[in-house]
Amino acid sequence: MTSVQIARPQIALQAPTAEDAACCTPTGSGPIHSAEQAQKLASLLKALAEPTRLQLLSLVAAHEGGEACVCDLTEPVGLSQPTVSHHLKILVDAGLLTREKRGVWAYYTLVPERVSQIAAALGDFTTPQSS
C-alpha cells in the first residue's frame, strides 16, 4: 500500500496594523486574524455555496434597474415562489441583498459593497504576503 502526501499551501500571517484595528468590516482586506473573522467569512461563503443562490444573485444584479421582484426570479431558476423566497432570505441574511416590500411583492437589490468584501478577502489568499 502506498501513501499519498498532499502538498498544503503555506499562508503567511501578518501582525495586525493600526489600519486593521480601525477597520470595522469583518471581511475587509488583510489576513484573517481571528476565529470570529473566519466564522463570519465562512458563513458568507456558505450562503454563496449553492448554485441556485449564485444564479439568483446574478439575476438580481443583471436585472433592469438593479432590482428584481421575486415574481421575476421564479421562472429563470425553475423553482416555486416559496423556494425562491427561501434562497433570497438566506442572501438577505448574509447581507448580499436588500429586501424592500411594496404591496404584496418583495423587491431585491444587490449590495455591491458586500460582494467587494468577499472579493477582497479571497484576493488575500492569492496575494503573496511579505515577511
C-alpha positions in Angstrom: 0.0 0.0 0.0 1.4 3.4 -1.0 0.7 6.6 0.9 -0.1 9.8 -0.9 1.1 13.1 0.5 -0.9 16.2 -0.3 1.0 19.5 -0.5 -0.7 22.1 1.6 -0.3 25.8 0.7 1.6 27.9 3.1 -0.2 31.1 4.2 1.9 33.7 5.9 0.0 35.7 8.5 1.0 39.3 9.3 0.6 41.1 12.6 -2.4 43.5 12.7 -1.6 47.1 11.7 -3.2 50.3 13.0 -5.2 50.4 9.8 -6.6 46.9 10.5 -7.6 47.9 14.0 -9.5 50.9 12.7 -11.4 48.8 10.2 -15.0 47.9 11.1 -15.7 45.5 8.3 -15.4 41.8 9.3 -14.2 40.6 5.9 -12.2 43.6 4.7 -8.8 43.3 3.1 -5.9 41.9 5.1 -5.3 38.5 6.7 -8.0 36.8 8.8 -6.7 37.3 12.3 -9.4 35.7 14.5 -11.7 32.8 14.6 -14.6 35.3 14.6 -13.5 36.8 11.3 -13.0 33.3 9.8 -16.5 32.3 11.0 -18.1 35.4 9.5 -16.4 34.9 6.2 -17.3 31.2 6.2 -21.0 32.0 6.9 -21.0 34.4 4.0 -19.3 31.9 1.6 -21.8 29.2 2.8 -24.6 31.4 1.6 -23.0 31.6 -1.8 -22.0 27.9 -2.0 -25.3 26.9 -3.6 -25.9 27.1 -7.3 -29.4 28.5 -7.1 -28.3 31.3 -4.8 -25.4 32.2 -7.1 -27.9 32.3 -10.0 -30.3 34.4 -8.1 -27.6 36.9 -7.1 -26.5 37.1 -10.7 -30.1 37.6 -11.9 -30.8 40.4 -9.4 -27.5 42.2 -10.3 -28.3 42.0 -14.1 -32.0 42.9 -13.8 -33.2 46.2 -15.2 -32.7 48.9 -12.6 -30.6 46.7 -10.4 -33.5 45.3 -8.6 -35.8 42.3 -9.1 -39.2 41.2 -7.8 -39.4 37.6 -6.5 -42.1 37.1 -9.2 -39.4 37.8 -11.9 -37.0 35.2 -10.5 -39.1 32.1 -10.2 -39.2 31.3 -13.9 -35.5 31.7 -14.7 -34.5 29.3 -11.9 -37.4 26.9 -12.5 -38.4 26.8 -8.8 -41.6 27.7 -6.9 -42.0 31.1 -5.3 -41.7 29.8 -1.7 -38.4 28.0 -2.6 -37.0 31.1 -4.4 -38.1 33.3 -1.4 -36.2 30.9 0.9 -33.0 31.3 -1.1 -33.4 35.0 -1.3 -33.9 35.2 2.5 -30.5 33.5 3.0 -28.9 36.0 0.7 -30.5 38.9 2.6 -29.5 37.5 5.9 -25.9 37.2 4.6 -26.1 40.9 3.7 -25.7 40.2 -0.1 -29.1 41.5 -1.0 -31.5 44.0 0.5 -35.3 43.5 0.5 -38.0 46.1 0.1 -41.7 45.2 0.5 -44.0 47.0 -1.9 -47.6 46.0 -1.5 -47.7 42.2 -1.8 -44.4 41.9 -3.6 -40.8 42.0 -2.3 -38.0 43.6 -4.4 -34.4 42.6 -4.0 -31.3 44.7 -4.7 -27.6 43.6 -4.7 -25.3 45.1 -2.0 -22.1 45.7 -4.1 -20.0 46.6 -1.0 -20.6 43.1 0.4 -19.6 41.4 -2.8 -16.4 43.6 -2.8 -15.6 42.5 0.7 -15.8 38.8 -0.4 -13.6 39.5 -3.4 -11.0 41.4 -1.2 -11.0 38.6 1.4 -10.4 35.9 -1.2 -7.9 38.0 -3.0 -5.8 38.0 0.2 -5.2 34.2 -0.4 -3.7 34.8 -3.8 -1.6 37.8 -3.0 1.9 36.9 -1.8 2.5 38.0 1.7 5.8 39.7 2.6 7.6 38.6 5.8 
